[in-house]
Every structure is written in C-alpha cells, then in structure tokens.
Amino acid sequence: MLKGNDKISSNQIMFILLTAIIGVGILSLPREAVEKAGTDGSILIILGGIVACIFTVISVKLVTLFTNKTIVEFGREIVTTPISNIVSITFFIYYIIISAFEVRILAEVVKMFLLDDTPTEVIIISILLVSAYLVRGGIEGLARMAELILPIVIIPVFLLLLSLIPDLDFTNLLPLFRTNPWDIIKSVYVPFFSFIGYELVLFMAAYVEDTENLMKFNVLSILLVTFVYIVFFVVSLCRFGVNEVKHLLWPILSIMKTIDLPGAFIENIEGIVMGLWVLSVFASLSPFYYSSALILCKLFGLKEHRYFVLPIIPFIYALSLAFDNIATVYDIMGKSINYMGIFTVITVPTVYLIVALIKKRKEPSDNV
C-alpha cells in the first residue's frame, strides 16, 4: 500500500533524473572528452547521449511491464528471488559508492574554493544530514525539491555563460573530424557514464501515476542533459583551448572563476556559482541516497524506507573518507562506478527485459 504522498507524475521523475545526472560528473567531462577526442569531443558527447537514450528506452520498457513494482520486486518474478536479491544488493553497493563519491568531491571543491579551514569531515556529515532529512520525506519531497532547484541552478548559470560570449574564441572548436572514428567509438563509454542516473527509473517508476508518459519524459531528460553537456564542453573549449582544458581538473569551475560582469554590483561571482553548484550536488545526491534506502526497504519487505536512511550514513561517510587525495578518489571510486555501471545500468535492464519478454510470450501458449 502506497501512502498518499508517494505518488509523482512522469514529468516530475524527469526533474529528478535531470538533477541526479547533472552532478559532479559535469565538472570533469570537458577534460575527459578533450583527452579522448580533442575538438571532436562534442561528437563523443552526442554519441554518449544516443547510447544513454537506447538504454533509457530499455529501462522504461522494462518497468512498464510491471506497474507499481520496483526492480527489487519484479526481479524476483523474472530471475527468481535469490538471483534478484543479489542484483539488488549490487545496486545498493553501487549507489552507496556513487553517494560517497559525490559527497567527497563536493567536500573537496567547497574546501578548495569556499571553506579553507573547515574539516572535510564536517562538510561531508553536514550535507549527508541535510540530504537524510529530505530522503526521509519520501519520493514526493524529492520531486518537489528537483522542480525547485533545477531552474534556480540552470537559469543563472546559463546567464553567466552568456556573459562569456565576447571572450570566447570559436576557432578553438576547429578542426573538426580529425579524430579517428574508431577511436571515438571506443571512447563512447567516457561521456556515457556521465549519464548515470537514468536507471533510477527502475526504482522510481513504481510511484509514477501516468506511466503512459514515462518514455517521453525519460528520453527528454537524456536529450536535455546532452544539450547541457555540449554547451559546457563548447564553452570550455572556446574559453581555454584544447591544450589548457586537458590540464584542468575541473574546467567548469575554472570557467566560472574567469567570469567578470562589468558594472555589476556583485563582486564575488565565484561564491554565487559555488552556492548554485552545492545545490546541484545536493539534488544529485538525494535520489541515489533515497534509492539505496528503498532497496533495503524492499529487500526486507518493510513499508517504510525511512528506517534505513540514518543507518546508511556511516557507510557513505566512511567510504567517502577512505582515500587520501582527490586523484585516488577519481582513480579508484570513479573506475569502480564505471565497472559496476556496466552491470547495473546496462546488463541488468537488458537481460531482465529479454527474459521478461520471453516469459510474457510463453504465457498464452501455457494456457492453451
């Protein structure tokens, strides 16, 4: 039985997916795209968006076969309970790692640009406690938060980017089509993993009222994210050039530091941008945090996910501080997310859908 405040619309899940996907991954994407494809990085991002659209369609087709059920529940019908439980536990670990990765990157950036003397531990526990408060409120609270935060973040950031247009050198986008097509195809995984979060529909579709619009809004969310990624890539490349972007850890933040509004009454644009980005990461962290609590709730057959929200915090906190420096965090945690993502966001939905369709086709013949 679902509570009255546990229902959302399909356009609300689009807002949740947009905030979940556009998180810390956008910071380093321009550098990673330039490293793999140079000035053809925009082509790489477009291909990554196309692949993400394909697997989004697969995930949505899967959940529409089992209304009002999460993947934890309908997985038991598809591949038996023991196998489904193992898959669900893998998803739980996966989301814990993503949550730890996001709060650690957040803490490092905030410490570097805003709070020099504040311990990393204090920043991490603060954002986790605030996120826990939101997550305990349920999926409707997540949806309303996403609807509120997304315009607050996106609109000012794009306005700030518009102020950079006179300083952009669009010749930095040339030459195009210089990278070997096979090298681009081999590197599609780089932007694709920046779209991680679309698979949250496997858990949240159970709470969507108008599932007939689910496909449209989920695909639209991927298209919008692709557009945002391309804009930030183009601006980064035009502002700094290929060689400099390759040596910037977070090109997006470096861009914001160069913004100067002539005659503006705001002196420290960087502080405002950092505040907007903290909101963005908070909105990105919460859906993954919520899904990890929801997985445990469904595994144990309980009605309330909130029982698991606070007990999860120590796991995220400990993992986020497990590595000494940011380079190790990206090397170990980032790669772990990518490797596990191959299983959780690609293999599982695809295999589940194939098996489910085979079983659906066999049902009529069994009844004859």
C-alpha positions as CSV (number, residue, x, y, z in Angstrom):
1,M,0.0,0.0,0.0
2,L,1.4,3.4,-1.1
3,K,0.9,6.4,1.0
4,G,-0.9,9.4,-0.4
5,N,2.4,11.4,-0.7
6,D,4.2,8.6,-2.5
7,K,2.9,9.3,-6.0
8,I,4.6,11.5,-8.5
9,S,4.0,12.4,-12.2
10,S,6.1,11.4,-15.1
11,N,7.3,14.9,-15.7
12,Q,8.4,15.1,-12.0
13,I,10.6,12.0,-12.5
14,M,12.2,13.8,-15.4
15,F,13.2,16.6,-13.0
16,I,14.6,14.0,-10.6
17,L,16.6,12.4,-13.3
18,L,17.9,15.7,-14.6
19,T,19.1,16.7,-11.1
20,A,20.6,13.2,-10.5
21,I,22.5,13.0,-13.7
22,I,23.9,16.6,-13.7
23,G,26.0,16.4,-10.6
24,V,29.8,16.1,-10.1
25,G,30.3,14.3,-13.5
26,I,29.8,17.6,-15.4
27,L,32.9,19.1,-13.7
28,S,35.4,16.8,-15.4
29,L,33.5,15.8,-18.5
30,P,35.0,18.6,-20.8
31,R,38.6,17.5,-19.8
32,E,37.8,13.8,-20.3
33,A,36.1,14.4,-23.7
34,V,39.1,16.5,-24.9
35,E,41.6,13.9,-23.8
36,K,39.8,11.2,-25.8
37,A,38.6,13.1,-28.9
38,G,40.2,16.6,-28.9
39,T,38.0,19.1,-30.8
40,D,35.7,16.3,-31.7
41,G,34.6,15.9,-28.1
42,S,31.1,17.3,-28.9
43,I,30.6,14.3,-31.3
44,L,31.7,12.0,-28.5
45,I,29.2,13.5,-26.1
46,I,26.4,13.2,-28.7
47,L,27.2,9.5,-29.2
48,G,27.2,9.0,-25.4
49,G,23.8,10.6,-25.3
50,I,22.5,8.4,-28.0
51,V,23.7,5.3,-26.2
52,A,22.2,6.6,-22.9
53,C,18.8,7.1,-24.8
54,I,18.9,3.5,-26.0
55,F,19.4,2.1,-22.5
56,T,16.8,4.5,-21.1
57,V,14.3,3.1,-23.6
58,I,15.2,-0.4,-22.4
59,S,14.8,0.5,-18.8
60,V,11.4,2.2,-19.3
61,K,10.1,-0.7,-21.4
62,L,11.1,-3.0,-18.6
63,V,9.3,-1.1,-15.8
64,T,6.2,-0.6,-17.8
65,L,5.8,-4.3,-17.9
66,F,5.5,-4.3,-14.1
67,T,3.4,-1.4,-12.8
68,N,3.7,-0.3,-9.2
69,K,6.7,-2.5,-8.6
70,T,10.4,-1.7,-8.2
71,I,13.1,-3.8,-9.8
72,V,13.7,-5.4,-6.5
73,E,10.2,-6.8,-6.6
74,F,9.7,-7.7,-10.2
75,G,13.2,-9.0,-10.5
76,R,12.0,-11.9,-8.3
77,E,9.4,-12.7,-10.9
78,I,11.9,-12.6,-13.8
79,V,15.1,-14.4,-12.5
80,T,14.0,-16.0,-9.1
81,T,14.3,-14.5,-5.7
82,P,18.0,-15.4,-4.8
83,I,19.4,-14.0,-8.1
84,S,17.2,-10.9,-7.8
85,N,18.3,-10.3,-4.3
86,I,22.0,-10.5,-5.3
87,V,21.3,-8.0,-8.1
88,S,19.5,-5.7,-5.7
89,I,22.4,-5.8,-3.2
90,T,24.7,-4.9,-6.1
91,F,22.6,-1.9,-6.8
92,F,22.7,-0.9,-3.2
93,I,26.5,-1.1,-3.1
94,Y,26.6,0.8,-6.4
95,Y,24.5,3.7,-5.0
96,I,26.5,3.8,-1.8
97,I,29.7,4.3,-3.8
98,I,28.1,7.0,-6.0
99,S,26.8,8.8,-2.9
100,A,30.2,8.6,-1.3
101,F,32.0,9.8,-4.4
102,E,29.6,12.8,-4.8
103,V,29.9,14.0,-1.2
104,R,33.7,13.6,-1.3
105,I,34.0,15.7,-4.5
106,L,31.6,18.2,-3.0
107,A,33.7,18.5,0.2
108,E,37.0,18.9,-1.8
109,V,35.6,21.6,-4.0
110,V,33.9,23.5,-1.2
111,K,37.1,23.3,0.9
112,M,39.2,24.5,-2.0
113,F,37.0,27.4,-3.1
114,L,35.0,28.5,0.0
115,L,35.8,26.9,3.4
116,D,39.6,26.6,3.6
117,D,39.8,25.9,7.3
118,T,36.7,23.7,7.6
119,P,37.5,20.0,8.1
120,T,36.4,17.7,5.2
121,E,34.6,15.5,7.7
122,V,32.4,18.4,8.8
123,I,31.4,19.3,5.3
124,I,30.6,15.6,4.4
125,I,28.5,14.9,7.5
126,S,26.6,18.2,7.1
127,I,25.5,17.5,3.5
128,L,24.6,13.9,4.5
129,L,22.4,15.0,7.4
130,V,20.6,17.6,5.2
131,S,20.1,15.0,2.5
132,A,18.9,12.4,5.0
133,Y,16.2,14.9,6.1
134,L,14.9,15.2,2.6
135,V,15.2,11.5,1.8
136,R,13.1,10.6,4.8
137,G,10.3,12.6,3.4
138,G,9.8,10.3,0.5
139,I,9.8,10.5,-3.3
140,E,7.3,13.3,-3.5
141,G,9.7,15.5,-1.5
142,L,12.5,14.6,-3.9
143,A,10.3,15.5,-6.8
144,R,9.4,18.9,-5.4
145,M,13.0,19.6,-4.5
146,A,14.1,18.8,-8.0
147,E,11.4,21.0,-9.5
148,L,12.5,23.9,-7.3
149,I,16.3,23.5,-7.5
150,L,16.8,22.8,-11.2
151,P,15.6,26.2,-12.5
152,I,17.4,28.0,-9.7
153,V,20.7,26.4,-10.8
154,I,20.4,26.2,-14.6
155,I,19.0,29.6,-15.4
156,P,21.6,31.8,-13.5
157,V,24.5,29.5,-14.8
158,F,23.4,29.9,-18.4
159,L,23.0,33.6,-18.0
160,L,26.6,33.8,-16.6
161,L,27.8,31.7,-19.6
162,L,26.1,34.2,-21.9
163,S,28.3,36.9,-20.4
164,L,31.3,35.0,-21.6
165,I,30.4,35.0,-25.3
166,P,32.6,38.1,-26.1
167,D,35.6,36.4,-24.6
168,L,35.1,33.0,-26.4
169,D,37.4,32.0,-29.3
170,F,35.2,29.8,-31.5
171,T,38.2,28.9,-33.7
172,N,39.3,26.6,-30.8
173,L,36.5,24.3,-32.0
174,L,38.4,23.6,-35.2
175,P,39.5,21.4,-36.9
176,L,36.6,19.0,-36.7
177,F,36.5,15.3,-37.7
178,R,40.2,15.0,-37.1
179,T,39.9,12.1,-34.6
180,N,39.8,8.5,-36.0
181,P,36.1,7.4,-35.9
182,W,37.1,4.1,-34.3
183,D,38.9,5.9,-31.5
184,I,35.7,7.9,-30.9
185,I,33.6,4.8,-30.8
186,K,36.0,3.1,-28.4
187,S,35.7,6.2,-26.1
188,V,31.9,6.5,-26.0
189,Y,32.0,5.0,-22.5
190,V,33.5,8.2,-21.2
191,P,30.5,10.5,-21.8
192,F,28.1,7.6,-21.4
193,F,29.0,7.2,-17.7
194,S,28.3,10.9,-17.2
195,F,24.6,10.0,-17.9
196,I,24.5,7.6,-14.9
197,G,21.3,8.2,-13.0
198,Y,18.8,7.4,-15.8
199,E,18.5,3.9,-14.3
200,L,16.8,5.4,-11.2
201,V,13.6,4.9,-13.2
202,L,13.9,1.2,-12.3
203,F,13.1,2.1,-8.7
204,M,11.0,5.2,-9.0
205,A,8.6,4.2,-11.8
206,A,6.6,2.3,-9.3
207,Y,5.5,5.6,-7.8
208,V,4.6,7.3,-11.1
209,E,0.9,7.8,-11.8
210,D,0.8,8.5,-15.5
211,T,3.2,5.7,-16.7
212,E,2.0,6.2,-20.3
213,N,4.1,9.4,-20.5
214,L,7.1,7.8,-18.8
215,M,9.0,7.1,-22.0
216,K,8.6,10.6,-23.4
217,F,9.8,12.4,-20.3
218,N,12.7,10.0,-19.6
219,V,14.1,10.3,-23.2
220,L,13.6,14.0,-23.0
221,S,15.7,14.2,-19.8
222,I,18.6,12.5,-21.6
223,L,18.3,14.9,-24.6
224,L,18.3,17.9,-22.2
225,V,21.3,16.6,-20.4
226,T,23.1,16.0,-23.7
227,F,22.4,19.6,-24.6
228,V,23.7,20.9,-21.3
229,Y,26.9,18.8,-21.6
230,I,27.6,20.0,-25.2
231,V,27.1,23.7,-24.1
232,F,29.6,23.3,-21.3
233,F,32.0,21.5,-23.5
234,V,31.9,24.1,-26.2
235,V,32.3,27.0,-23.7
236,S,35.2,25.2,-22.0
237,L,37.0,24.6,-25.3
238,C,36.3,28.1,-26.7
239,R,37.5,29.7,-23.4
240,F,40.7,27.7,-22.8
241,G,41.6,25.7,-25.9
242,V,42.4,22.0,-26.2
243,N,45.8,22.1,-24.5
244,E,44.7,24.0,-21.4
245,V,41.4,22.1,-20.9
246,K,43.5,18.8,-20.8
247,H,45.4,20.2,-17.8
248,L,42.4,21.5,-15.8
249,L,41.0,19.2,-13.2
250,W,37.5,20.9,-13.2
251,P,37.2,23.0,-16.4
252,I,33.7,24.1,-15.5
253,L,34.7,25.7,-12.2
254,S,37.7,27.3,-13.9
255,I,35.4,28.9,-16.3
256,M,33.3,30.4,-13.6
257,K,36.4,31.9,-12.0
258,T,37.1,33.9,-15.1
259,I,33.6,35.5,-15.3
260,D,33.7,39.2,-14.8
261,L,30.5,41.2,-15.0
262,P,31.4,44.8,-15.9
263,G,29.4,47.3,-13.8
264,A,27.8,44.5,-11.8
265,F,27.1,45.1,-8.1
266,I,28.2,41.5,-7.3
267,E,31.9,41.4,-6.6
268,N,32.4,37.7,-5.9
269,I,30.7,35.7,-8.7
270,E,32.7,32.6,-7.8
271,G,30.9,32.4,-4.4
272,I,27.5,32.5,-6.0
273,V,28.4,29.9,-8.6
274,M,29.7,27.6,-5.8
275,G,26.5,28.1,-3.9
276,L,24.5,27.0,-7.0
277,W,26.8,24.0,-7.6
278,V,26.4,22.9,-4.0
279,L,22.6,22.9,-4.5
280,S,23.1,20.9,-7.7
281,V,25.1,18.2,-6.0
282,F,22.7,18.1,-3.1
283,A,19.9,17.5,-5.6
284,S,22.1,14.9,-7.4
285,L,23.0,13.0,-4.2
286,S,19.5,12.7,-2.7
287,P,17.9,10.4,-5.4
288,F,20.8,7.9,-5.1
289,Y,20.6,8.1,-1.3
290,Y,16.9,7.5,-1.5
291,S,17.2,4.6,-3.8
292,S,19.7,2.8,-1.6
293,A,17.3,3.1,1.4
294,L,14.4,2.0,-0.8
295,I,16.4,-1.1,-1.9
296,L,16.8,-2.2,1.7
297,C,13.2,-1.5,2.4
298,K,12.0,-3.8,-0.4
299,L,14.6,-6.5,0.4
300,F,13.4,-6.7,4.0
301,G,9.7,-6.4,3.0
302,L,9.1,-3.3,5.0
303,K,6.6,-0.5,4.2
304,E,8.8,2.5,5.3
305,H,12.2,3.2,3.7
306,R,12.9,5.9,6.4
307,Y,14.0,3.2,8.9
308,F,17.2,2.7,6.8
309,V,18.0,6.4,6.0
310,L,20.1,7.2,9.0
311,P,21.8,3.8,9.4
312,I,23.2,4.2,5.8
313,I,25.0,7.4,6.7
314,P,28.0,5.8,8.4
315,F,28.6,3.6,5.3
316,I,28.6,6.6,2.9
317,Y,30.7,8.7,5.4
318,A,33.4,6.0,5.9
319,L,33.7,5.3,2.2
320,S,33.9,8.9,1.2
321,L,36.9,9.3,3.5
322,A,38.6,6.0,2.6
323,F,41.1,7.7,0.2
324,D,43.6,10.3,1.0
325,N,43.5,12.6,-2.1
326,I,41.3,13.5,-4.9
327,A,43.4,11.8,-7.6
328,T,42.9,8.4,-5.8
329,V,39.2,9.1,-5.4
330,Y,38.8,9.6,-9.1
331,D,41.1,6.6,-9.9
332,I,39.5,4.0,-7.6
333,M,36.0,5.2,-6.8
334,G,35.4,6.6,-10.3
335,K,36.6,3.5,-12.0
336,S,34.6,1.3,-9.6
337,I,31.4,3.2,-10.5
338,N,32.1,2.7,-14.2
339,Y,32.8,-1.0,-13.9
340,M,29.8,-1.6,-11.7
341,G,27.7,0.6,-14.0
342,I,28.3,-1.8,-16.9
343,F,26.4,-4.4,-14.8
344,T,23.8,-2.3,-13.1
345,V,22.8,0.2,-15.8
346,I,23.5,-1.9,-19.0
347,T,23.5,-5.6,-18.4
348,V,20.7,-6.0,-15.8
349,P,18.0,-3.9,-17.5
350,T,18.8,-5.6,-20.9
351,V,18.8,-9.1,-19.6
352,Y,15.7,-8.6,-17.4
353,L,13.8,-7.2,-20.4
354,I,14.8,-10.0,-22.7
355,V,13.8,-12.7,-20.1
356,A,10.6,-10.8,-19.2
357,L,9.5,-10.6,-22.9
358,I,10.3,-14.3,-23.4
359,K,8.2,-15.2,-20.4
360,K,5.3,-13.0,-21.5
361,R,5.3,-14.7,-24.9
362,K,5.2,-18.2,-23.3
363,E,2.3,-17.4,-21.1
364,P,-0.5,-17.7,-23.7
365,S,0.9,-21.0,-25.0
366,D,1.0,-22.4,-21.5
367,N,-2.7,-21.6,-21.0
368,V,-3.8,-23.4,-24.2
